[in-house]
Amino acid sequence: MQIKESIEFRRLIDKTGMRRIDVVRYLGIGERTLYGWQSGVKKVPKAAMLAMYALAKEPLPEGFTDANI
């Protein structure tokens, strides 16, 4: 399980104020995939995390670089 990552992903979604359906459309994923990412069952891809950081207008955390994608 990817608990720390899923918590951060959910926090970014909450910060944007987007509804679940809007996040699904924005990222171009299915609802099951979103559920898996939020619950920690599936790993959130770095590209999706980058998109959410950009949407939330937050700087990337330390150690999160383009080289890690």
C-alpha positions as CSV (number, residue, x, y, z in Angstrom):
1,M,0.0,0.0,0.0
2,Q,1.1,3.5,-0.8
3,I,-0.5,5.2,2.2
4,K,1.7,8.3,2.5
5,E,1.4,9.0,-1.2
6,S,-2.4,8.5,-1.2
7,I,-2.8,10.9,1.7
8,E,-0.8,13.6,-0.1
9,F,-2.8,12.9,-3.3
10,R,-6.1,13.3,-1.4
11,R,-4.8,16.5,0.2
12,L,-4.0,18.0,-3.2
13,I,-7.5,17.1,-4.5
14,D,-9.1,18.7,-1.4
15,K,-7.0,21.9,-1.9
16,T,-8.2,22.3,-5.4
17,G,-11.8,21.9,-4.4
18,M,-12.5,19.7,-7.4
19,R,-15.2,17.1,-7.4
20,R,-14.3,13.5,-8.0
21,I,-15.6,13.5,-11.6
22,D,-13.6,16.6,-12.3
23,V,-10.4,15.0,-11.2
24,V,-11.1,11.9,-13.3
25,R,-11.7,14.1,-16.4
26,Y,-8.7,16.3,-15.7
27,L,-6.3,13.4,-15.3
28,G,-8.0,11.3,-18.1
29,I,-8.5,8.3,-15.8
30,G,-11.3,6.0,-14.7
31,E,-13.1,6.3,-11.4
32,R,-11.8,2.9,-10.3
33,T,-8.2,4.2,-10.9
34,L,-8.9,7.3,-8.8
35,Y,-10.3,5.2,-6.0
36,G,-7.3,2.9,-6.1
37,W,-4.9,5.9,-5.9
38,Q,-6.9,7.5,-3.1
39,S,-7.2,4.3,-1.0
40,G,-3.5,3.5,-1.4
41,V,-4.2,0.2,-3.2
42,K,-2.5,1.5,-6.4
43,K,0.6,3.7,-6.7
44,V,-0.1,7.2,-7.9
45,P,2.0,7.8,-11.0
46,K,4.5,10.7,-10.7
47,A,2.9,12.4,-13.8
48,A,-0.5,12.5,-11.9
49,M,1.2,13.9,-8.8
50,L,2.9,16.6,-10.8
51,A,-0.4,17.5,-12.4
52,M,-2.1,17.8,-9.0
53,Y,0.8,19.9,-7.6
54,A,0.5,22.2,-10.6
55,L,-3.3,22.4,-10.3
56,A,-3.1,23.1,-6.5
57,K,-0.4,25.7,-7.2
58,E,2.0,24.2,-4.8
59,P,5.8,23.8,-5.1
60,L,7.1,20.3,-5.6
61,P,8.3,18.8,-2.3
62,E,12.1,18.4,-1.8
63,G,13.5,15.4,-3.7
64,F,10.6,15.4,-6.2
65,T,12.4,16.3,-9.4
66,D,11.8,15.7,-13.1
67,A,14.6,13.1,-13.0
68,N,12.3,11.0,-10.8
69,I,9.5,10.8,-13.3
